[in-house]
Amino acid sequence: MPELPEVETTVRGLTPALHGQRIARVQLRRPDLRRAMPVDLGQRLTGATVTALGRRAKYGLIDTDRGDTMIFHLGMSGRWRIDPSELLTHDHLVIETEAGRRLALNDARRFGSVDLMPTADVGAWPPFAALGPEPLGPHFTADHLRQVLAGRVASIKLLLLDQRIVAGLGNIYVCEALHESRISPKRSGGSLTRPQLQRLVAAVHGVLESAIEAGGSTLRDYVQPDGELGYFSKQFKVYGREGEPCDCGGTVARYAEGGRSTFWCPKCQK
């Protein structure tokens, strides 16, 4: 599933084609993805000008001058295609601008979603209402983690995947950040010291920023809007590397927890 860096990369790729542009035509080529798309999507977007693009957790946001925000989720296989020469079977939503740009939301598995909300109410939208701070934002700090993790006996790995604690972190980047900070994913959240939490916050920042710079991680279907692959997977230190050597001289191991595989180095992560 595309994670935060992939969504951020997608939003940045869409921005030059959409920001400040007036939407001339919207085509819904099917009525639903994971759930029904808004029946009035075309009516509310056609003729509107895109005023901003952004991201919240793993959702992309497209604001218009009519006070609406289109919220999209890429699901398992979703991707935006910019100026495709022809439309494909799984291009389910097509947006055309007055400047002649065409953007197609392609989702072969249809696990993604498209919603439309008044911009003023986006923060109260149920999937957003209980989200924690953005991991790249100013409120994701060691003090925040110390407060929300106090007394927690669950593993730090599972707690970082809890969207109420921090929004948008997924399995790949949690594994990589815990390795970067040399913290065992099995440690209880409440047992981490302030210096460890400071290292963890810095590691989350560094891993996410490196992944965004590399265009995300290409796993299965993900590519950037311009068709380029994401290359951060070539920089993985532990994810998907069970049995391979760690930089410290140890060996990367794997275990299952919460229905997900956790990759880590027992030698350097304590």
C-alpha contacts under 8 A as a table, 3 or more apart, distances in Angstrom:
res1	aa1	res2	aa2	distance
1	M	74	L	7.89
1	M	75	G	6.23
1	M	76	M	4.36
1	M	77	S	6.80
1	M	219	L	7.87
2	P	5	P	7.84
2	P	6	E	5.43
2	P	7	V	6.66
2	P	58	K	7.85
2	P	74	L	6.78
2	P	75	G	7.11
2	P	76	M	6.62
2	P	77	S	7.59
2	P	222	Y	6.69
3	E	6	E	5.41
3	E	7	V	6.34
3	E	58	K	6.10
3	E	168	G	7.12
3	E	169	L	7.19
3	E	170	G	6.01
4	L	7	V	5.15
4	L	8	E	6.05
4	L	57	A	6.36
4	L	58	K	5.11
4	L	168	G	5.57
4	L	169	L	6.57
4	L	170	G	7.48
4	L	208	L	7.92
5	P	8	E	4.99
5	P	9	T	5.95
5	P	208	L	6.25
5	P	209	E	7.82
5	P	211	A	5.96
5	P	212	I	4.92
5	P	215	G	7.38
5	P	216	G	5.29
6	E	9	T	5.04
6	E	10	T	6.10
6	E	212	I	7.07
6	E	215	G	6.83
6	E	216	G	4.76
6	E	217	S	7.02
6	E	222	Y	7.90
6	E	224	Q	7.62
7	V	10	T	4.91
7	V	11	V	6.19
7	V	55	R	7.29
7	V	58	K	6.04
7	V	59	Y	6.85
7	V	60	G	6.51
7	V	74	L	7.82
8	E	11	V	5.16
8	E	12	R	6.21
8	E	54	G	7.90
8	E	55	R	6.51
8	E	60	G	7.70
8	E	212	I	6.95
9	T	12	R	5.16
9	T	13	G	6.10
9	T	212	I	6.04
9	T	215	G	5.87
9	T	216	G	6.80
9	T	224	Q	6.85
10	T	13	G	5.01
10	T	14	L	6.24
10	T	79	R	7.79
10	T	80	W	7.36
10	T	224	Q	6.00
10	T	225	P	5.95
11	V	14	L	5.15
11	V	15	T	6.19
11	V	53	L	6.57
11	V	54	G	6.38
11	V	55	R	7.10
11	V	60	G	6.39
11	V	61	L	7.96
12	R	15	T	5.26
12	R	16	P	7.67
13	G	16	P	6.78
13	G	17	A	7.88
13	G	224	Q	7.28
13	G	225	P	5.83
13	G	226	D	7.07
14	L	17	A	5.53
14	L	18	L	6.08
14	L	19	H	7.98
14	L	82	I	7.66
14	L	225	P	7.00
15	T	18	L	5.23
15	T	19	H	5.20
15	T	53	L	6.44
16	P	19	H	6.03
17	A	21	Q	7.59
17	A	82	I	7.87
17	A	101	R	6.60
18	L	21	Q	5.29
18	L	50	V	6.32
18	L	97	T	7.64
19	H	50	V	5.33
19	H	51	T	5.96
19	H	52	A	6.01
19	H	53	L	6.98
20	G	49	T	6.13
20	G	50	V	5.19
20	G	51	T	5.56
20	G	52	A	7.67
21	Q	49	T	5.40
21	Q	50	V	5.59
21	Q	51	T	7.99
21	Q	97	T	6.35
21	Q	98	E	7.14
21	Q	99	A	7.20
22	R	47	G	6.05
22	R	48	A	5.58
22	R	49	T	4.09
22	R	50	V	6.41
22	R	97	T	5.62
22	R	98	E	5.76
22	R	99	A	7.79
23	I	26	V	7.56
23	I	45	L	6.65
23	I	46	T	5.31
23	I	47	G	5.23
23	I	48	A	5.63
23	I	49	T	6.10
23	I	50	V	7.56
23	I	95	I	7.08
23	I	96	E	5.99
23	I	97	T	4.33
23	I	98	E	6.08
24	A	46	T	5.57
24	A	47	G	5.71
24	A	95	I	7.83
24	A	96	E	5.66
24	A	97	T	4.86
24	A	98	E	5.15
25	R	42	G	7.47
25	R	46	T	5.55
25	R	47	G	7.79
25	R	95	I	5.96
25	R	96	E	5.11
25	R	97	T	6.79
26	V	41	L	7.91
26	V	42	G	5.10
26	V	45	L	7.18
26	V	46	T	6.28
26	V	93	L	7.45
26	V	94	V	5.80
26	V	95	I	4.71
26	V	96	E	6.42
27	Q	42	G	6.90
27	Q	93	L	5.81
27	Q	94	V	5.04
27	Q	95	I	6.51
28	L	31	P	6.54
28	L	42	G	7.64
28	L	92	H	6.13
28	L	93	L	4.82
28	L	94	V	6.62
29	R	91	D	7.41
29	R	92	H	4.86
29	R	93	L	5.93
29	R	94	V	7.73
30	R	33	L	7.92
30	R	92	H	5.82
30	R	93	L	7.69
31	P	36	A	5.89
31	P	37	M	5.86
31	P	39	V	7.72
32	D	35	R	5.35
32	D	36	A	3.96
32	D	37	M	5.04
32	D	113	S	7.92
33	L	36	A	6.21
33	L	37	M	6.99
33	L	110	R	4.69
33	L	111	F	6.18
33	L	112	G	5.91
33	L	113	S	5.64
33	L	114	V	7.68
34	R	110	R	5.60
34	R	111	F	4.70
34	R	112	G	5.60
34	R	113	S	5.70
35	R	113	S	6.45
36	A	113	S	7.98
37	M	41	L	7.50
37	M	113	S	7.21
37	M	114	V	5.62
37	M	115	D	6.29
38	P	41	L	5.18
38	P	114	V	7.53
38	P	115	D	6.25
38	P	116	L	6.68
39	V	42	G	7.63
40	D	43	Q	5.18
40	D	44	R	6.13
41	L	44	R	5.40
41	L	45	L	6.08
41	L	116	L	7.01
42	G	45	L	5.29
42	G	46	T	5.71
43	Q	46	T	5.63
44	R	47	G	7.96
44	R	48	A	7.39
44	R	66	R	7.96
44	R	68	D	7.85
45	L	48	A	5.30
45	L	64	T	7.73
48	A	64	T	6.01
48	A	65	D	6.16
48	A	66	R	6.34
49	T	64	T	5.35
49	T	65	D	5.54
49	T	66	R	7.81
50	V	53	L	7.80
50	V	62	I	6.88
50	V	63	D	5.72
50	V	64	T	4.35
50	V	65	D	6.46
51	T	62	I	7.83
51	T	63	D	5.55
51	T	64	T	5.10
51	T	65	D	6.01
52	A	62	I	6.08
52	A	63	D	5.12
52	A	64	T	7.07
53	L	60	G	7.54
53	L	61	L	5.50
53	L	62	I	4.62
53	L	63	D	6.16
54	G	60	G	5.98
54	G	61	L	4.91
54	G	62	I	6.61
55	R	58	K	7.01
55	R	59	Y	5.64
55	R	60	G	4.49
55	R	61	L	5.43
56	R	59	Y	5.30
56	R	60	G	6.52
56	R	61	L	7.35
56	R	128	F	7.88
56	R	134	E	7.48
56	R	167	A	7.78
56	R	168	G	7.63
57	A	134	E	6.69
57	A	167	A	4.99
57	A	168	G	3.90
57	A	169	L	7.64
58	K	73	H	6.80
58	K	168	G	5.32
59	Y	71	I	6.48
59	Y	72	F	5.64
59	Y	73	H	4.93
59	Y	74	L	7.64
60	G	71	I	5.69
60	G	72	F	5.19
60	G	73	H	6.44
61	L	69	T	6.33
61	L	70	M	5.78
61	L	71	I	4.80
61	L	72	F	6.62
62	I	69	T	5.34
62	I	70	M	5.06
62	I	71	I	6.57
63	D	67	G	7.15
63	D	68	D	5.89
63	D	69	T	4.34
63	D	70	M	6.51
63	D	119	T	6.96
64	T	67	G	5.82
64	T	68	D	5.52
64	T	69	T	6.32
65	D	68	D	7.27
67	G	118	P	5.73
67	G	119	T	5.34
67	G	120	A	7.37
68	D	116	L	6.69
68	D	117	M	5.67
68	D	118	P	4.47
68	D	119	T	4.95
69	T	116	L	5.64
69	T	117	M	5.31
69	T	118	P	6.00
69	T	119	T	5.10
69	T	122	V	7.54
70	M	114	V	6.95
70	M	115	D	5.71
70	M	116	L	4.49
70	M	117	M	6.53
71	I	113	S	7.99
71	I	114	V	5.71
71	I	115	D	5.04
71	I	116	L	6.02
71	I	117	M	7.61
72	F	112	G	7.36
72	F	113	S	5.59
72	F	114	V	4.54
72	F	115	D	6.41
73	H	78	G	7.74
73	H	112	G	5.04
73	H	113	S	5.10
73	H	114	V	6.62
74	L	77	S	6.46
74	L	78	G	4.21
74	L	79	R	6.29
74	L	107	D	7.48
74	L	111	F	7.33
74	L	112	G	4.59
74	L	113	S	6.87
75	G	78	G	5.81
75	G	110	R	7.27
75	G	111	F	4.55
75	G	112	G	3.79
75	G	113	S	7.12
76	M	109	R	6.94
76	M	110	R	7.89
76	M	111	F	5.85
76	M	112	G	6.90
76	M	221	D	7.95
77	S	107	D	5.55
77	S	108	A	6.29
77	S	109	R	6.12
77	S	110	R	7.54
77	S	111	F	7.35
77	S	112	G	7.69
77	S	220	R	7.87
77	S	221	D	5.41
77	S	222	Y	6.47
78	G	105	L	6.98
78	G	106	N	5.58
78	G	107	D	4.17
78	G	108	A	7.06
78	G	109	R	7.80
78	G	110	R	7.49
78	G	111	F	7.73
78	G	112	G	6.24
78	G	221	D	7.83
78	G	222	Y	7.41
79	R	105	L	5.90
79	R	106	N	5.37
79	R	107	D	6.50
79	R	222	Y	6.81
79	R	223	V	6.89
79	R	224	Q	7.22
79	R	225	P	6.61
80	W	103	L	6.57
80	W	104	A	5.51
80	W	105	L	4.49
80	W	106	N	5.96
80	W	224	Q	7.62
80	W	225	P	5.06
81	R	84	P	6.19
81	R	103	L	5.64
81	R	104	A	5.07
81	R	105	L	6.40
81	R	106	N	7.04
81	R	225	P	4.99
81	R	226	D	6.58
81	R	227	G	7.17
82	I	101	R	7.58
82	I	102	R	6.10
82	I	103	L	4.70
82	I	104	A	6.60
82	I	225	P	5.90
82	I	226	D	6.10
83	D	101	R	5.92
83	D	102	R	4.71
83	D	103	L	5.85
83	D	104	A	7.88
84	P	87	L	6.59
84	P	102	R	7.08
84	P	103	L	7.42
84	P	104	A	7.55
87	L	91	D	6.25
87	L	104	A	7.71
88	L	91	D	5.36
88	L	106	N	7.95
89	T	92	H	7.73
90	H	106	N	5.17
90	H	107	D	5.64
90	H	108	A	5.28
91	D	94	V	7.05
91	D	104	A	5.60
91	D	105	L	5.40
91	D	106	N	4.12
91	D	107	D	6.69
92	H	104	A	7.17
92	H	105	L	5.92
92	H	106	N	5.95
92	H	107	D	7.06
93	L	104	A	5.68
93	L	105	L	5.14
93	L	106	N	7.40
94	V	102	R	6.96
94	V	103	L	5.63
94	V	104	A	4.41
94	V	105	L	6.40
95	I	102	R	5.75
95	I	103	L	5.18
95	I	104	A	6.46
96	E	100	G	6.57
96	E	101	R	5.62
96	E	102	R	4.45
96	E	103	L	6.40
97	T	100	G	5.38
97	T	101	R	5.31
97	T	102	R	6.61
98	E	101	R	7.41
107	D	110	R	5.14
107	D	111	F	7.43
107	D	112	G	6.94
110	R	113	S	7.85
117	M	121	D	6.75
117	M	122	V	6.23
117	M	125	W	7.93
118	P	121	D	5.42
118	P	122	V	6.55
119	T	122	V	5.34
120	A	123	G	7.52
121	D	124	A	5.44
121	D	125	W	6.52
122	V	125	W	5.17
122	V	128	F	7.56
123	G	128	F	5.94
123	G	129	A	6.06
124	A	128	F	6.37
124	A	129	A	4.93
125	W	128	F	5.38
125	W	129	A	5.84
126	P	129	A	5.14
126	P	130	A	7.51
127	P	130	A	7.12
127	P	131	L	7.53
128	F	131	L	5.36
130	A	163	Q	7.95
130	A	164	R	5.86
131	L	163	Q	5.57
131	L	164	R	4.65
131	L	165	I	7.27
131	L	166	V	6.99
131	L	167	A	5.64
132	G	163	Q	6.01
132	G	164	R	4.44
132	G	165	I	4.82
132	G	166	V	4.45
132	G	167	A	5.08
133	P	137	G	6.90
133	P	139	H	5.87
133	P	140	F	5.76
133	P	165	I	7.21
133	P	166	V	5.21
133	P	167	A	5.72
134	E	137	G	5.00
134	E	138	P	7.96
134	E	139	H	7.27
134	E	140	F	6.45
134	E	166	V	6.15
134	E	167	A	5.22
134	E	168	G	7.02
135	P	139	H	7.97
135	P	140	F	5.44
135	P	166	V	6.19
135	P	167	A	6.59
135	P	168	G	7.37
135	P	169	L	7.44
135	P	204	V	7.14
135	P	205	H	7.00
136	L	140	F	7.02
136	L	205	H	6.05
136	L	208	L	7.93
137	G	140	F	6.00
138	P	141	T	7.20
139	H	144	H	7.12
140	F	144	H	6.18
140	F	145	L	7.49
140	F	166	V	7.33
140	F	201	V	7.38
141	T	144	H	5.12
141	T	145	L	6.40
141	T	198	Q	7.47
141	T	201	V	6.31
142	A	145	L	5.11
142	A	146	R	5.98
142	A	194	R	6.73
142	A	197	L	5.17
142	A	198	Q	5.13
142	A	201	V	6.39
143	D	146	R	5.01
143	D	147	Q	6.20
143	D	194	R	8.00
144	H	147	Q	5.27
144	H	148	V	6.31
145	L	148	V	5.26
145	L	149	L	5.70
145	L	165	I	7.74
145	L	197	L	7.04
146	R	149	L	5.37
146	R	150	A	5.90
146	R	190	G	7.75
146	R	194	R	7.11
146	R	197	L	7.34
147	Q	150	A	5.54
148	V	165	I	6.91
149	L	152	R	5.34
149	L	189	G	5.46
149	L	190	G	5.09
150	A	189	G	7.41
150	A	190	G	4.79
151	G	189	G	7.73
151	G	190	G	4.84
151	G	191	S	7.91
152	R	188	S	6.68
152	R	189	G	5.51
152	R	190	G	4.69
153	V	188	S	4.81
153	V	189	G	6.05
153	V	190	G	6.07
153	V	191	S	7.91
154	A	158	L	6.87
154	A	159	L	6.73
154	A	188	S	5.19
154	A	189	G	6.12
155	S	158	L	5.46
155	S	159	L	6.29
155	S	185	P	6.42
155	S	186	K	5.10
155	S	187	R	5.30
155	S	188	S	4.31
155	S	189	G	5.61
156	I	159	L	4.95
156	I	160	L	6.05
156	I	185	P	5.70
156	I	186	K	6.56
156	I	187	R	5.82
156	I	188	S	5.52
156	I	189	G	4.49
157	K	160	L	5.47
157	K	161	L	6.68
157	K	174	V	6.83
157	K	175	C	7.55
157	K	178	L	7.89
157	K	185	P	4.84
157	K	186	K	6.80
158	L	161	L	5.18
158	L	162	D	6.60
158	L	257	E	7.95
158	L	258	G	7.25
159	L	162	D	5.10
159	L	165	I	7.12
159	L	189	G	6.95
160	L	163	Q	7.53
160	L	165	I	6.69
160	L	166	V	6.56
160	L	169	L	6.93
160	L	174	V	6.90
161	L	165	I	7.93
161	L	166	V	7.55
161	L	169	L	5.97
161	L	170	G	6.07
161	L	171	N	7.07
161	L	174	V	7.49
162	D	165	I	5.58
162	D	166	V	6.70
162	D	167	A	7.75
163	Q	166	V	5.13
163	Q	167	A	4.63
163	Q	168	G	6.53
163	Q	169	L	7.44
164	R	167	A	6.62
166	V	169	L	6.85
169	L	173	Y	6.65
169	L	174	V	6.56
170	G	173	Y	5.85
170	G	174	V	6.14
171	N	174	V	5.29
171	N	175	C	6.20
171	N	260	R	7.50
171	N	262	T	7.69
172	I	175	C	5.44
172	I	176	E	6.41
172	I	239	Y	6.27
173	Y	176	E	4.95
173	Y	177	A	5.92
173	Y	204	V	7.55
173	Y	207	V	6.83
173	Y	208	L	7.09
174	V	177	A	5.12
174	V	178	L	6.04
174	V	204	V	7.51
175	C	178	L	5.38
175	C	179	H	6.30
175	C	185	P	7.60
175	C	238	V	7.14
175	C	239	Y	6.44
175	C	262	T	6.49
175	C	263	F	6.11
175	C	264	W	6.84
176	E	179	H	5.17
176	E	180	E	6.13
176	E	207	V	6.98
176	E	236	F	6.98
176	E	237	K	6.61
176	E	238	V	6.41
176	E	239	Y	6.66
177	A	180	E	4.93
177	A	181	S	6.15
177	A	200	L	6.75
177	A	203	A	5.06
177	A	204	V	5.14
177	A	207	V	6.15
178	L	181	S	5.16
178	L	182	R	5.99
178	L	183	I	5.25
178	L	184	S	6.76
178	L	185	P	6.52
178	L	200	L	6.68
178	L	203	A	7.41
178	L	269	Q	7.74
179	H	182	R	4.89
179	H	183	I	6.27
179	H	184	S	7.53
179	H	237	K	7.65
179	H	238	V	7.28
179	H	264	W	6.38
179	H	265	C	7.24
179	H	269	Q	6.35
180	E	183	I	7.91
180	E	200	L	7.87
180	E	203	A	5.78
181	S	196	Q	7.44
181	S	199	R	5.41
181	S	200	L	5.26
181	S	203	A	5.74
181	S	269	Q	7.92
182	R	268	C	5.92
182	R	269	Q	4.29
182	R	270	K	6.42
183	I	187	R	7.50
183	I	196	Q	7.51
183	I	200	L	7.87
183	I	268	C	7.96
183	I	269	Q	4.59
183	I	270	K	5.14
184	S	187	R	5.55
184	S	264	W	7.39
184	S	266	P	7.33
184	S	269	Q	4.49
184	S	270	K	4.68
185	P	262	T	7.77
185	P	264	W	7.35
185	P	269	Q	7.85
187	R	191	S	6.93
187	R	192	L	7.57
187	R	270	K	7.81
188	S	191	S	5.46
188	S	192	L	7.31
189	G	192	L	5.98
192	L	196	Q	6.02
192	L	197	L	6.52
193	T	196	Q	5.17
193	T	197	L	6.24
194	R	197	L	5.01
194	R	198	Q	6.15
195	P	198	Q	5.03
195	P	199	R	6.25
196	Q	199	R	5.06
196	Q	200	L	6.10
197	L	200	L	4.87
197	L	201	V	6.17
198	Q	201	V	5.28
198	Q	202	A	6.28
199	R	202	A	5.17
199	R	203	A	6.04
200	L	203	A	4.96
200	L	204	V	6.15
201	V	204	V	5.16
201	V	205	H	6.28
202	A	205	H	5.15
202	A	206	G	6.12
203	A	206	G	5.01
203	A	207	V	5.97
204	V	207	V	5.32
204	V	208	L	6.07
205	H	208	L	5.43
205	H	209	E	6.01
206	G	209	E	5.24
206	G	210	S	6.04
207	V	210	S	5.21
207	V	211	A	6.11
208	L	211	A	5.03
208	L	212	I	6.14
209	E	212	I	5.15
209	E	213	E	6.15
210	S	213	E	5.08
210	S	214	A	6.18
210	S	232	F	7.44
211	A	214	A	5.04
211	A	215	G	6.23
211	A	216	G	4.95
211	A	217	S	7.02
211	A	231	Y	7.95
211	A	232	F	5.22
212	I	215	G	5.03
212	I	216	G	5.36
213	E	216	G	7.50
214	A	217	S	7.79
214	A	230	G	6.08
214	A	231	Y	5.35
214	A	232	F	5.24
215	G	224	Q	6.96
215	G	229	L	7.18
215	G	230	G	4.37
215	G	231	Y	6.20
215	G	232	F	6.90
216	G	230	G	4.51
216	G	231	Y	6.25
216	G	232	F	5.52
216	G	233	S	7.73
217	S	222	Y	7.56
217	S	229	L	7.79
217	S	230	G	4.68
217	S	231	Y	5.50
217	S	232	F	4.79
217	S	233	S	4.90
218	T	221	D	7.08
218	T	222	Y	5.22
218	T	223	V	6.36
218	T	229	L	6.00
218	T	230	G	4.87
218	T	231	Y	6.44
218	T	232	F	7.59
218	T	233	S	6.57
219	L	222	Y	6.01
219	L	233	S	7.91
222	Y	229	L	7.31
222	Y	230	G	7.61
223	V	226	D	7.94
223	V	227	G	5.74
223	V	228	E	5.77
223	V	229	L	4.73
223	V	230	G	6.20
224	Q	227	G	5.27
224	Q	228	E	5.26
224	Q	229	L	6.04
224	Q	230	G	6.76
225	P	228	E	7.33
230	G	233	S	7.51
231	Y	234	K	5.81
231	Y	235	Q	7.71
232	F	235	Q	5.26
232	F	236	F	6.93
233	S	236	F	5.33
236	F	239	Y	5.76
236	F	240	G	7.89
237	K	241	R	7.53
237	K	246	C	7.10
237	K	247	D	7.89
238	V	241	R	5.25
238	V	242	E	7.30
238	V	246	C	7.34
238	V	252	V	6.12
238	V	263	F	5.61
238	V	264	W	5.81
238	V	265	C	7.39
239	Y	242	E	7.70
239	Y	262	T	7.69
239	Y	263	F	5.34
239	Y	264	W	7.63
240	G	263	F	6.83
241	R	244	E	5.50
241	R	252	V	6.24
241	R	253	A	7.78
241	R	263	F	7.33
242	E	251	T	7.63
242	E	252	V	4.96
242	E	253	A	4.92
242	E	254	R	5.81
242	E	263	F	6.78
243	G	251	T	5.80
243	G	252	V	5.30
243	G	253	A	6.07
244	E	251	T	5.68
244	E	252	V	5.56
245	P	249	G	6.24
245	P	250	G	5.85
245	P	251	T	4.53
245	P	252	V	6.06
246	C	249	G	5.43
246	C	250	G	5.13
246	C	251	T	5.32
246	C	252	V	5.86
246	C	265	C	6.72
247	D	250	G	7.27
248	C	267	K	7.63
248	C	268	C	6.63
250	G	265	C	6.48
250	G	266	P	7.36
250	G	267	K	5.47
250	G	268	C	7.36
251	T	265	C	6.00
251	T	266	P	7.57
251	T	267	K	7.58
252	V	263	F	6.68
252	V	264	W	5.52
252	V	265	C	4.67
252	V	266	P	7.41
253	A	263	F	5.69
253	A	264	W	5.48
253	A	265	C	5.92
253	A	266	P	7.20
254	R	261	S	6.47
254	R	262	T	5.41
254	R	263	F	4.52
254	R	264	W	6.42
255	Y	261	S	5.71
255	Y	262	T	5.35
255	Y	263	F	6.85
256	A	259	G	6.37
256	A	260	R	5.49
256	A	261	S	4.51
256	A	262	T	5.93
257	E	260	R	5.49
257	E	261	S	6.46
257	E	262	T	6.99
264	W	269	Q	7.22
265	C	268	C	5.89
265	C	269	Q	5.79
266	P	269	Q	5.53
266	P	270	K	7.11
267	K	270	K	7.50
